[in-house]
Amino acid sequence: MASPLAQFEIKTLIPINVGAYDISFTNSALYMAFAVVAIMVFMIVGMRKGALVPGRWQLCVEMCYEFIANMLHDTAGREARKYFPFVFTLFMFILFANLIGMIPYFGFTFTSHIAVTFAMAAFVFVGVTLIGIIRHGFKFFTLFVPHGAPMALMPLLVLIELVSYLSRPISLSVRLFANMVAGHTMLKVFGGFVVALGFFGIVPFAFIVALTGLELLVAFLQAYVFAILTCMYLNDALNLH
């Protein structure tokens, strides 16, 4: 029986080497392309008519749009509206990546790789930090100085705030990566029990059905958590609190 972790293996589809660098096209890159195409089809087909009374597909697209728009406004304020395209794209990309990974015999969850999730988290971290510095200049660093704190404790508190801030890309990436790996590993393990136990495999099969429903919920929640934390970081950068 294959290892439950074999499903996360990166496989080279088109080998490409530039000098000492391996930039081969892999199954992870292929499924990223699938996710982008799926999002484009979902958005374009859903809004092709632009009906005043939306159909089911258009309604789903509008619900996604309004959901992210309201979340960004409530979390980061009106000034964050110009960053809506980025937050919306980030949410949809992670959501479709997670959902594609749930397709039996076809799906591959590239958000189960720390390299992918850390790259997205690092991009958010660097982008938000640059926004804060450009907007506020040196005043941005007052974010690490708790207001009203005793001066005697200030060095310790500043150190804690700095470590907390620098750990954002790590916590943001590990949260998504760990949830995807754990969920899909459990599904693979219980799937092995179904095959091994034969008739009595109906019990682990029931667990698989329940876990699949839970994983679909986790797929949405993890995209939501990633997006709302990005909004909160934007709020810190724009409003320094």
Secondary structure as GFF3:
##gff-version 3
##sequence-region A 1 241
A	DSSP	three_ten_helix	6	8	.	.	.	ID=ss1
A	DSSP	beta_strand	12	14	.	.	.	ID=ss2
A	DSSP	beta_strand	17	18	.	.	.	ID=ss3
A	DSSP	beta_strand	21	22	.	.	.	ID=ss4
A	DSSP	beta_strand	25	26	.	.	.	ID=ss5
A	DSSP	alpha_helix	27	46	.	.	.	ID=ss6
A	DSSP	alpha_helix	56	76	.	.	.	ID=ss7
A	DSSP	three_ten_helix	78	83	.	.	.	ID=ss8
A	DSSP	alpha_helix	84	100	.	.	.	ID=ss9
A	DSSP	three_ten_helix	110	112	.	.	.	ID=ss10
A	DSSP	alpha_helix	114	136	.	.	.	ID=ss11
A	DSSP	three_ten_helix	137	144	.	.	.	ID=ss12
A	DSSP	three_ten_helix	151	153	.	.	.	ID=ss13
A	DSSP	alpha_helix	154	166	.	.	.	ID=ss14
A	DSSP	alpha_helix	168	197	.	.	.	ID=ss15
A	DSSP	three_ten_helix	198	201	.	.	.	ID=ss16
A	DSSP	alpha_helix	202	239	.	.	.	ID=ss17
###
